[in-house]
């Protein structure tokens, strides 16, 4: 089983940057597809970015050109670099792991079998 711990959230002004980290344990990290989701108050949890174990990357349209997902297999860690932050980026950000390759889209929460506890990102305007 995989355990995930997010860090790096905080308060930032619009236009600023943050880098989120997610450290995985309990399973061979290099075999995992890793995703980032976010959830604002009163909203559904939505897809942000994913990086496959092959290195392929996909982003939500709302963050393209501003966010960058990457991974460091030696450190068992996936990152989300967030630049040019907007007020609408305010949410709890969750790291997710897919270790089974279940038949769901990478945008579907049900694809992922491991979740972190979340880290709060607040962007002031």
N, C-alpha and C positions, 0 to 999 in steps of 0.2 A: 504494500500500500504506500501511497505517496502522501507526504505532509508538506504543506506550503506555508511560508511566512512572508508577508509583504512588509515593506518599509519604505520610507521616503516621502510620505504624504505630509501635507502642511498647508499653511496659508500663504498665498502669493497674490500680488496685484496682477490685473489684466496686462497681458503682454510679457509677463515673466515666464520663468521656466522651473520645472521640477523633474527629477529623475526618480522613478519608482523602481524598487528591486523586489524580487521574489526568489527566495532560496528554497530549493526542494530537497527532500530527504526521503529515505525509505524505498527508493527505486532507482534504477539506473537512469540518470537524467538524460543522457544522450538519446534514449529511446522515446522520449516524451514529446508530444506536440503541446506547446504552451500558448495560452491565450490570456488576454486582458479583457475584462468586462467592467462596466461601471453602472451604478444605480443612484439616481437622484431621488430625493424625497418624493413619495407619491408616484414614482415612475417604475416601469419594468426594468429589470437588469438588461443592459444592452451591450452588444459586442463592440469592442474597440479595435483590437489587433490580435493577430495570431502569427506564430512562427512554427512551421513544421520541423520535424527532426531532420528533414532534407535541407532545410534552410529557406524554403519558400515562405513568403510573407504576404499577408493581406491586411488591409486596413478598412475601417468604416469610412464612408465618404466624409463624415463630419470632422475627421482628424487627419485626413491625407494632407501631406505637405507640412504638417506641424508636429506630429508624433512619430517616433521611431522605436520599433521593437528590435531587440537583439538578445543574444544568449551567449553565455560563457560556460561551456560544458565542464571545463576544469573546475569551476567554482559552483557548479550546480545551480546557476542563477540565470534568470531572465530579467531583462530591464525594459522599462518604458520611459524613454526620454520625451518629455512634453515641453514644447516651445510655443511661443505666441499664445499663451493660455487666454481663454475667454471665460466670461462669467458662466456661460452655459456648460463649461467643462466641470463645474462643481458637482461632485458626486463622491460616493465611496467606490474605490477602485479595487477590484478583486482579481487575483491571479488564479488561473485554472489550468489543470493538466488533463490531457487525454492520453491514457496509457493503453487503451483497448482498441481504438480505431472503430468505435461504434458507428452505425450508419446514419449519422446526422450531419447537417451542415456545420461548418466551423463557426457559424453565427448562432447556432442553437445551443443553449445552455445544457441541454440533455446530452450533448456529446461528451462532456467532461465529467470524469469520475473523481477528481480531486479539486478542492477549493481552499483558498486561503481565507483568513478571517476578515480581510478588507483593510484598506487604509484611506483615511479621509483626505480629500483634496478640495480646498476651498479657494476660489478665485474671486477676489474683490474687484469691483468696478468703480 
